Amino acid sequence: MDGLCCPTCGCQKLAHYLGGVNECKLCGRNVDQFELIPTEQFLEQDMSVEQLKGLFDIKLDMMLLFLEDKAALIDDIKKLRSRLIEVA
């Protein structure tokens, strides 16, 4: 699942089940393998200001749950901040 993420929250921590179903360990959504999107494209999607603000909370939650990914999550937060400035 490297390089793919949940289309709802952008989390890469997915539990894979038989039948091509994946469960996001952060938001709990069951995602079909064909719904997964490349991680680098997640932050490039068109999002509203409200969606971007919601992602800040998600990324902060991820920092608490997945300490080993802290550096990558900080980079994501920086990208989100830049996107928020562009959109606003």
ROSE-4610 file (N, C-alpha, C; in Angstrom, 1 decimal, always signed):
// ROSE-4610
residu = [M/M/M/D/D/D/G/G/G/L/L/L/C/C/C/C/C/C/P/P/P/T/T/T/C/C/C/G/G/G/C/C/C/Q/Q/Q/K/K/K/L/L/L/A/A/A/H/H/H/Y/Y/Y/L/L/L/G/G/G/G/G/G/V/V/V/N/N/N/E/E/E/C/C/C/K/K/K/L/L/L/C/C/C/G/G/G/R/R/R/N/N/N/V/V/V/D/D/D/Q/Q/Q/F/F/F/E/E/E/L/L/L/I/I/I/P/P/P/T/T/T/E/E/E/Q/Q/Q/F/F/F/L/L/L/E/E/E/Q/Q/Q/D/D/D/M/M/M/S/S/S/V/V/V/E/E/E/Q/Q/Q/L/L/L/K/K/K/G/G/G/L/L/L/F/F/F/D/D/D/I/I/I/K/K/K/L/L/L/D/D/D/M/M/M/M/M/M/L/L/L/L/L/L/F/F/F/L/L/L/E/E/E/D/D/D/K/K/K/A/A/A/A/A/A/L/L/L/I/I/I/D/D/D/D/D/D/I/I/I/K/K/K/K/K/K/L/L/L/R/R/R/S/S/S/R/R/R/L/L/L/I/I/I/E/E/E/V/V/V/A/A/A]
num = [1/1/1/2/2/2/3/3/3/4/4/4/5/5/5/6/6/6/7/7/7/8/8/8/9/9/9/10/10/10/11/11/11/12/12/12/13/13/13/14/14/14/15/15/15/16/16/16/17/17/17/18/18/18/19/19/19/20/20/20/21/21/21/22/22/22/23/23/23/24/24/24/25/25/25/26/26/26/27/27/27/28/28/28/29/29/29/30/30/30/31/31/31/32/32/32/33/33/33/34/34/34/35/35/35/36/36/36/37/37/37/38/38/38/39/39/39/40/40/40/41/41/41/42/42/42/43/43/43/44/44/44/45/45/45/46/46/46/47/47/47/48/48/48/49/49/49/50/50/50/51/51/51/52/52/52/53/53/53/54/54/54/55/55/55/56/56/56/57/57/57/58/58/58/59/59/59/60/60/60/61/61/61/62/62/62/63/63/63/64/64/64/65/65/65/66/66/66/67/67/67/68/68/68/69/69/69/70/70/70/71/71/71/72/72/72/73/73/73/74/74/74/75/75/75/76/76/76/77/77/77/78/78/78/79/79/79/80/80/80/81/81/81/82/82/82/83/83/83/84/84/84/85/85/85/86/86/86/87/87/87/88/88/88]
x = [+0.8/+0.0/+0.9/+2.2/+3.0/+2.6/+2.5/+2.2/+0.7/-0.1/-1.6/-2.1/-3.2/-3.8/-5.3/-5.9/-7.4/-7.9/-8.9/-9.3/-10.1/-10.4/-11.1/-10.2/-9.2/-8.3/-6.8/-6.4/-5.0/-4.1/-4.7/-3.8/-3.3/-2.1/-1.5/-1.5/-2.1/-2.1/-3.4/-3.3/-4.5/-4.3/-5.4/-5.4/-6.1/-5.4/-5.9/-6.7/-7.9/-8.7/-8.9/-9.2/-9.5/-10.6/-10.6/-11.6/-11.3/-10.1/-9.7/-10.2/-10.7/-11.2/-10.1/-10.0/-9.0/-9.7/-9.2/-9.8/-8.8/-9.1/-8.3/-8.2/-7.0/-6.8/-7.0/-7.1/-7.4/-8.9/-9.5/-10.9/-11.9/-11.4/-12.2/-13.0/-12.8/-13.6/-13.1/-14.0/-13.7/-13.6/-12.5/-12.2/-11.8/-12.5/-12.2/-10.8/-10.1/-8.7/-8.7/-9.8/-9.8/-10.1/-10.5/-10.8/-9.5/-8.5/-7.3/-6.6/-6.0/-5.4/-3.9/-3.1/-1.7/-1.5/-0.7/-0.5/-0.1/+0.8/+1.2/+0.1/-0.9/-2.0/-3.1/-3.1/-4.1/-4.1/-3.0/-2.9/-3.1/-3.1/-3.2/-4.7/-5.6/-7.0/-7.6/-8.6/-9.3/-10.1/-9.8/-10.5/-10.9/-11.9/-12.4/-11.6/-11.7/-11.0/-11.4/-12.7/-13.2/-12.5/-12.4/-11.8/-10.3/-9.6/-8.2/-8.1/-8.9/-8.8/-9.1/-10.0/-10.3/-9.1/-8.4/-7.2/-6.1/-6.0/-5.0/-5.3/-6.5/-6.9/-6.5/-6.8/-6.5/-5.0/-4.2/-2.8/-2.2/-2.8/-2.3/-2.7/-3.9/-4.3/-3.3/-2.9/-2.0/-0.7/-0.2/+1.1/+1.0/-0.1/-0.2/-0.3/-0.9/-1.1/+0.1/+0.7/+1.8/+3.1/+3.7/+4.9/+6.0/+6.1/+7.2/+7.1/+5.9/+5.7/+5.7/+6.3/+6.2/+6.8/+7.9/+8.6/+7.7/+7.2/+6.4/+5.1/+4.5/+3.3/+3.5/+4.7/+5.0/+5.1/+5.7/+5.8/+4.4/+3.5/+2.1/+1.4/+1.7/+1.1/+1.6/+2.9/+3.4/+2.8/+2.6/+1.9/+0.4/-0.2/-1.6/-1.7/-0.7/-0.7/-0.5/+0.4/+0.6/-0.7/-1.4/-2.6/-3.7/-3.8/-4.8/-4.6/-3.3/-3.0/-3.4/-3.2/-3.6/-5.1/-5.8/-7.2/-7.9/-7.4/-8.0/-7.6]
y = [-1.2/+0.0/+1.3/+1.1/+2.3/+3.2/+4.5/+5.5/+5.7/+5.0/+5.1/+5.6/+6.3/+6.8/+6.8/+7.0/+7.1/+8.4/+8.3/+9.5/+10.5/+10.1/+10.9/+11.8/+11.1/+11.9/+11.9/+11.2/+11.2/+10.3/+9.5/+8.6/+7.4/+7.1/+5.9/+4.7/+4.7/+3.6/+2.8/+1.9/+1.1/-0.4/-0.9/-2.4/-3.0/-4.0/-4.6/-5.9/-6.1/-7.3/-8.0/-9.3/-10.0/-9.4/-9.5/-8.9/-7.5/-7.0/-5.7/-4.6/-4.8/-3.8/-3.4/-2.1/-1.5/-0.7/-0.8/+0.1/+1.1/+2.4/+3.4/+3.3/+3.3/+3.2/+4.5/+5.6/+6.9/+7.3/+7.3/+7.7/+6.5/+5.3/+4.1/+3.8/+4.5/+4.3/+3.0/+2.3/+1.1/+1.6/+1.4/+1.9/+0.8/+0.7/-0.2/+0.1/-0.9/-0.7/+0.3/+0.4/+1.2/+2.7/+2.9/+4.3/+4.9/+4.1/+4.7/+5.6/+6.7/+7.6/+7.8/+8.1/+8.3/+9.4/+9.2/+10.1/+11.5/+11.6/+12.9/+13.7/+13.0/+13.7/+14.2/+13.6/+13.9/+15.4/+16.0/+17.4/+18.3/+17.8/+18.6/+18.7/+18.0/+18.0/+19.4/+19.7/+21.0/+20.8/+21.7/+21.6/+23.0/+23.0/+24.3/+24.7/+25.9/+26.4/+25.5/+25.2/+24.3/+22.9/+22.3/+21.0/+21.1/+22.2/+22.3/+22.5/+23.2/+23.4/+22.1/+21.3/+20.0/+19.0/+19.2/+18.3/+18.7/+20.0/+20.3/+19.5/+19.4/+18.6/+17.1/+16.6/+15.2/+15.0/+15.8/+15.7/+15.8/+16.7/+16.8/+15.5/+14.9/+13.7/+12.6/+12.6/+11.5/+11.7/+12.9/+13.1/+12.4/+12.4/+11.8/+10.3/+9.8/+8.3/+7.6/+8.3/+7.7/+8.5/+8.4/+9.2/+9.0/+7.8/+7.5/+8.3/+8.9/+9.6/+11.1/+11.5/+13.0/+13.9/+13.6/+14.5/+14.6/+13.5/+13.6/+14.4/+14.2/+14.9/+16.4/+16.8/+18.2/+18.8/+18.0/+18.5/+18.6/+17.7/+17.8/+19.0/+19.3/+20.5/+21.8/+21.8/+23.0/+23.2/+22.0/+22.1/+22.6/+22.1/+22.5/+24.0/+24.5/+25.9/+26.7/+26.3/+27.0/+27.0/+25.8/+25.7/+26.6/+26.7/+27.5/+29.0/+29.4/+30.8/+31.0/+30.1/+30.2/+30.3/+29.5/+29.4/+30.6/+31.0/+32.1/+33.4]
z = [+0.0/+0.0/+0.0/-0.1/-0.1/-1.3/-0.9/-1.9/-2.1/-1.5/-1.6/-0.2/-0.3/+1.0/+0.9/+2.1/+2.2/+1.5/+0.7/+0.0/+0.9/+2.1/+3.0/+3.9/+4.4/+5.4/+5.0/+4.0/+3.5/+4.3/+5.2/+6.0/+5.2/+5.4/+4.7/+5.5/+6.7/+7.6/+7.3/+6.4/+6.0/+6.3/+6.8/+7.1/+5.9/+5.3/+4.1/+4.5/+3.9/+4.1/+2.8/+2.9/+1.7/+0.9/-0.4/-1.2/-1.7/-1.4/-1.8/-1.0/+0.2/+1.1/+2.0/+2.3/+3.2/+4.2/+5.5/+6.5/+6.9/+6.9/+7.4/+8.9/+9.4/+10.9/+11.6/+10.8/+11.4/+11.5/+10.3/+10.2/+10.3/+10.1/+10.2/+8.9/+7.9/+6.7/+6.0/+5.4/+4.6/+3.2/+2.6/+1.3/+0.3/-0.8/-1.9/-2.4/-2.9/-3.4/-4.6/-5.3/-6.5/-6.1/-4.8/-4.3/-3.8/-3.5/-2.9/-3.9/-3.4/-4.3/-4.0/-5.0/-4.7/-3.6/-2.7/-1.6/-2.1/-3.0/-3.5/-4.2/-4.6/-5.2/-4.2/-3.0/-2.0/-1.7/-1.5/-1.1/-2.3/-3.5/-4.7/-5.1/-4.5/-4.9/-4.6/-5.3/-5.1/-3.7/-2.8/-1.5/-1.1/-0.3/+0.2/+1.4/+1.9/+3.1/+4.3/+4.4/+5.5/+5.4/+4.2/+4.1/+4.5/+4.1/+4.4/+5.9/+6.6/+8.0/+8.7/+8.2/+8.8/+8.7/+7.6/+7.4/+8.4/+8.8/+9.8/+11.1/+11.5/+12.7/+12.5/+11.3/+11.0/+11.1/+10.5/+10.5/+11.9/+12.7/+14.1/+14.9/+14.6/+15.3/+14.8/+13.6/+13.1/+13.8/+14.1/+14.7/+16.1/+16.8/+18.1/+18.0/+16.9/+16.8/+16.2/+15.2/+14.5/+14.6/+15.8/+16.1/+15.1/+14.6/+13.6/+12.3/+12.0/+10.8/+11.0/+12.1/+12.5/+11.5/+11.0/+10.0/+8.7/+8.2/+7.0/+7.3/+8.4/+8.8/+8.9/+9.4/+9.5/+8.1/+7.2/+5.8/+5.2/+5.5/+5.0/+5.6/+6.8/+7.4/+6.8/+6.5/+5.8/+4.4/+3.7/+2.4/+2.5/+3.5/+3.8/+4.1/+4.8/+5.2/+3.9/+3.0/+1.7/+0.9/+0.8/+0.1/+0.7/+2.0/+2.6/+2.3/+2.2/+1.9/+0.4/-0.4/-1.9/-2.0/-1.3/-1.5/-0.8/+0.3/+1.1/+0.5]
